[in-house]
Amino acid sequence: MSVFNEYARYYDLLYSDKDYAGESNYINRLIQSHCPAARTVLNLGCGSGRHDRCLAEQGFVVTGVDLSEEMLRAARDSAGANTALDYHNGDVRSIRLGKMFDVVISLFHVMSYQQTNEDLEAAFTSACYHLKPGGTFIFDCWYGPGVLTDRPAMRLKELEDENISVTRIARPVMHPNENLVDVNYLVFIRDKRTEDLHEVRETHRMRYLFLPEVRQMLLNSGFELLSNEEWLTGKPLGFASWSAVFVCRKLEAGDFI
């Protein structure tokens, strides 16, 4: 989970075309459907905090957790004096803040970074630990049927601002017997003023997930799976769904009787 440390400073530029406001509105709709009285949100794997700032504008008090201090520095700098935003350094598999929330979210495929069953159940357990009884857990991930239907391919992305230009090449390597994909990133950052060129290499190992295993691991971790759908579109999951979203409820003591 520390793969973002080296190029975290370029992260917001690389994803400047990402619709954080639209995604946050989508998450808000899911929250209103399943937990309309919710006011407090914990974001596991918050990155630079752009979803958090959007949710804070919608009236939520948001606490973010991330393993990358550089990401958290960007999140805190952008939050400024906003008291509705709070950030902590920690691993989503083991973080224990000692407080509970109405909703826990984990977005941008943080759960797909959990490579083993033990990793994934530990992350689910962290979410359960921080939820109030009956609270809602929402997360997205790479969805296996979609990934295997439209397999990862080499991609090139180029972006720039007034100071730097960034070129990122992604070369995937699939491990079919482990349900994993190594996304090998080669990033070139050019300083427009000095023409200095910096190179960054990263490998992000991603796990694609299937509905039966997700349901079982959620149950093992204290959750009932309420709904699943294609990310943003709300369509039923299928072979065309590369990204899935799952909405879960923390089980209460009476549910086990």
C-alpha positions as CSV (number, residue, x, y, z in Angstrom):
1,M,0.0,0.0,0.0
2,S,3.0,2.3,-0.1
3,V,3.3,2.3,-3.8
4,F,2.1,5.9,-4.1
5,N,4.9,7.4,-2.0
6,E,7.3,8.4,-4.7
7,Y,4.9,10.0,-7.2
8,A,2.2,11.2,-4.8
9,R,3.2,14.8,-5.6
10,Y,2.1,14.2,-9.2
11,Y,-1.0,12.3,-8.3
12,D,-3.6,15.1,-8.6
13,L,-2.3,16.1,-12.0
14,L,-2.4,12.5,-13.2
15,Y,-6.0,12.3,-12.1
16,S,-7.1,15.9,-12.9
17,D,-9.6,14.5,-15.4
18,K,-11.3,12.3,-12.8
19,D,-14.8,13.5,-11.9
20,Y,-14.4,13.6,-8.1
21,A,-17.5,15.8,-7.7
22,G,-19.7,13.4,-9.7
23,E,-18.3,10.3,-7.9
24,S,-18.9,12.0,-4.5
25,N,-22.5,12.8,-5.5
26,Y,-22.9,9.1,-6.5
27,I,-21.6,8.0,-3.1
28,N,-23.8,10.5,-1.4
29,R,-26.8,9.0,-3.2
30,L,-25.8,5.5,-2.0
31,I,-25.5,6.8,1.6
32,Q,-28.9,8.5,1.4
33,S,-30.4,5.2,0.2
34,H,-29.0,3.1,2.9
35,C,-28.1,5.4,5.8
36,P,-30.0,8.7,5.4
37,A,-29.2,9.9,8.9
38,A,-25.5,9.6,8.4
39,R,-23.3,12.5,9.3
40,T,-19.8,11.0,10.0
41,V,-17.7,9.3,7.4
42,L,-14.4,7.4,7.6
43,N,-12.5,7.1,4.3
44,L,-10.0,4.2,4.3
45,G,-7.3,5.0,1.7
46,C,-8.2,8.7,1.3
47,G,-5.3,9.7,-0.9
48,S,-5.0,13.4,-1.4
49,G,-8.5,14.0,0.0
50,R,-10.5,15.1,-3.0
51,H,-13.5,12.9,-2.4
52,D,-13.4,14.0,1.3
53,R,-13.6,17.7,0.4
54,C,-16.6,17.1,-1.9
55,L,-18.4,15.1,0.8
56,A,-17.6,17.8,3.4
57,E,-19.3,20.3,1.1
58,Q,-22.4,18.0,1.2
59,G,-22.5,18.3,5.0
60,F,-20.5,15.3,6.1
61,V,-17.7,15.3,8.7
62,V,-15.0,13.2,7.1
63,T,-12.0,11.4,8.6
64,G,-9.4,10.2,6.2
65,V,-6.8,7.4,6.6
66,D,-3.8,6.8,4.3
67,L,-0.5,5.1,4.5
68,S,1.3,7.7,2.4
69,E,2.5,10.7,4.4
70,E,2.9,12.6,1.2
71,M,-0.7,12.0,0.2
72,L,-1.8,13.1,3.7
73,R,0.3,16.2,3.4
74,A,-1.6,17.2,0.2
75,A,-4.9,16.4,1.9
76,R,-4.2,18.5,5.0
77,D,-2.9,21.4,2.9
78,S,-6.0,21.4,0.8
79,A,-8.3,21.0,3.8
80,G,-6.8,24.1,5.5
81,A,-8.8,25.1,8.5
82,N,-11.9,23.1,7.5
83,T,-12.9,21.4,10.8
84,A,-15.1,18.9,8.9
85,L,-11.9,17.2,7.6
86,D,-9.4,15.2,9.7
87,Y,-6.5,13.0,8.6
88,H,-4.5,10.1,10.1
89,N,-1.6,8.0,8.9
90,G,-2.2,4.3,9.0
91,D,-2.7,1.0,7.2
92,V,-6.3,0.2,6.3
93,R,-5.7,-3.3,7.4
94,S,-4.7,-2.5,11.0
95,I,-5.7,1.2,11.8
96,R,-7.7,1.6,15.0
97,L,-8.8,5.1,15.7
98,G,-10.8,4.4,18.8
99,K,-14.0,6.0,17.5
100,M,-17.0,4.9,15.4
101,F,-18.6,6.4,12.3
102,D,-22.0,6.2,10.6
103,V,-20.4,5.3,7.2
104,V,-17.1,3.8,6.1
105,I,-16.0,4.3,2.5
106,S,-13.0,3.0,0.5
107,L,-12.8,4.2,-3.0
108,F,-10.5,4.2,-6.1
109,H,-10.0,0.4,-5.8
110,V,-8.2,0.5,-2.4
111,M,-9.7,-2.9,-1.7
112,S,-8.1,-4.3,-4.9
113,Y,-4.7,-3.4,-3.4
114,Q,-5.4,-6.1,-0.8
115,Q,-3.7,-9.0,-2.5
116,T,-4.5,-11.9,-0.2
117,N,-7.6,-13.1,1.5
118,E,-6.0,-12.3,4.8
119,D,-5.3,-8.7,3.6
120,L,-8.8,-8.2,2.4
121,E,-10.5,-9.6,5.5
122,A,-8.2,-7.5,7.6
123,A,-9.3,-4.4,5.7
124,F,-13.0,-5.4,6.0
125,T,-12.5,-6.0,9.8
126,S,-11.0,-2.5,10.1
127,A,-14.1,-1.1,8.4
128,C,-16.4,-3.1,10.7
129,Y,-14.4,-2.0,13.8
130,H,-15.0,1.7,13.0
131,L,-18.7,1.4,12.2
132,K,-21.6,2.0,14.5
133,P,-24.0,-1.0,14.8
134,G,-26.0,-1.2,11.6
135,G,-23.6,1.3,9.9
136,T,-22.9,1.3,6.2
137,F,-19.7,0.2,4.4
138,I,-19.3,1.2,0.7
139,F,-16.3,0.2,-1.4
140,D,-15.3,-0.3,-5.0
141,C,-12.9,-2.7,-6.7
142,W,-11.8,-4.3,-9.9
143,Y,-14.5,-6.8,-10.9
144,G,-13.3,-10.2,-12.1
145,P,-15.7,-10.9,-15.0
146,G,-15.1,-7.5,-16.5
147,V,-11.3,-7.7,-16.2
148,L,-11.2,-11.1,-17.8
149,T,-13.5,-10.1,-20.6
150,D,-11.7,-6.9,-21.4
151,R,-8.2,-7.7,-20.3
152,P,-5.8,-4.9,-19.2
153,A,-3.6,-3.5,-22.0
154,M,-0.8,-1.0,-22.2
155,R,-2.0,2.6,-21.8
156,L,-0.4,6.0,-22.3
157,K,-1.5,9.1,-20.4
158,E,-0.2,12.6,-20.9
159,L,-1.1,15.6,-18.8
160,E,0.5,19.0,-17.9
161,D,0.0,22.1,-15.9
162,E,1.9,25.4,-15.9
163,N,4.9,23.9,-14.2
164,I,5.3,20.3,-15.3
165,S,4.3,17.8,-18.0
166,V,3.7,14.2,-17.0
167,T,3.8,11.1,-19.3
168,R,2.7,7.8,-17.8
169,I,3.0,4.4,-19.4
170,A,1.2,1.5,-17.8
171,R,2.2,-2.0,-18.8
172,P,0.1,-4.7,-17.2
173,V,1.1,-8.3,-16.4
174,M,-1.6,-10.7,-15.4
175,H,-1.3,-13.6,-12.9
176,P,-4.4,-15.6,-13.7
177,N,-4.0,-18.2,-11.0
178,E,-3.8,-15.5,-8.3
179,N,-6.5,-13.2,-9.7
180,L,-3.8,-10.4,-9.8
181,V,-2.5,-7.9,-12.2
182,D,0.8,-6.1,-11.9
183,V,0.4,-2.7,-13.4
184,N,4.0,-1.5,-14.1
185,Y,4.1,2.3,-14.3
186,L,6.8,4.3,-16.0
187,V,6.3,8.0,-15.4
188,F,8.3,10.8,-16.9
189,I,8.0,14.3,-15.3
190,R,9.5,17.2,-17.2
191,D,10.0,20.6,-15.5
192,K,8.9,23.2,-18.0
193,R,11.2,25.9,-16.7
194,T,14.5,24.0,-16.4
195,E,13.7,21.1,-18.8
196,D,14.9,18.7,-16.1
197,L,13.5,15.2,-16.6
198,H,12.6,12.9,-13.7
199,E,11.7,9.2,-14.1
200,V,9.6,7.2,-11.7
201,R,9.0,3.5,-11.8
202,E,6.2,1.8,-9.8
203,T,4.5,-1.5,-9.7
204,H,0.9,-1.6,-8.4
205,R,-0.3,-5.1,-7.8
206,M,-4.1,-5.2,-8.1
207,R,-6.5,-8.0,-7.3
208,Y,-9.8,-8.5,-9.2
209,L,-12.7,-9.8,-7.2
210,F,-15.7,-11.9,-7.7
211,L,-19.1,-11.7,-6.0
212,P,-19.2,-15.0,-4.1
213,E,-15.8,-14.5,-2.5
214,V,-16.7,-10.9,-1.6
215,R,-19.9,-11.9,0.0
216,Q,-18.2,-14.7,2.1
217,M,-15.3,-12.5,3.2
218,L,-17.7,-9.7,4.2
219,L,-19.7,-12.2,6.3
220,N,-16.5,-13.4,7.9
221,S,-15.8,-9.8,8.8
222,G,-19.2,-9.0,10.3
223,F,-21.1,-7.6,7.3
224,E,-24.2,-8.3,5.4
225,L,-23.9,-7.5,1.7
226,L,-26.9,-5.3,0.8
227,S,-26.3,-4.4,-2.8
228,N,-23.8,-4.5,-5.7
229,E,-23.7,-2.7,-9.0
230,E,-21.5,-1.3,-11.6
231,W,-19.6,1.8,-10.4
232,L,-21.3,5.1,-11.3
233,T,-23.8,3.6,-13.8
234,G,-25.8,1.5,-11.3
235,K,-26.2,-1.2,-13.9
236,P,-26.2,-4.9,-12.8
237,L,-22.7,-6.4,-12.6
238,G,-21.7,-8.4,-15.6
239,F,-19.0,-9.1,-18.2
240,A,-18.9,-5.4,-19.2
241,S,-18.3,-4.3,-15.6
242,W,-14.7,-3.4,-14.9
243,S,-15.4,-1.6,-11.7
244,A,-17.9,-2.7,-9.0
245,V,-19.3,-1.1,-5.9
246,F,-20.6,-2.9,-2.9
247,V,-22.8,-1.6,-0.1
248,C,-22.8,-3.5,3.2
249,R,-24.4,-3.3,6.6
250,K,-22.5,-4.0,9.8
251,L,-24.3,-6.9,11.5
252,E,-25.6,-6.4,15.0
253,A,-25.7,-8.8,17.9
254,G,-29.3,-9.8,17.3
255,D,-28.5,-10.8,13.7
256,F,-26.5,-13.8,14.9
257,I,-29.2,-15.3,17.1
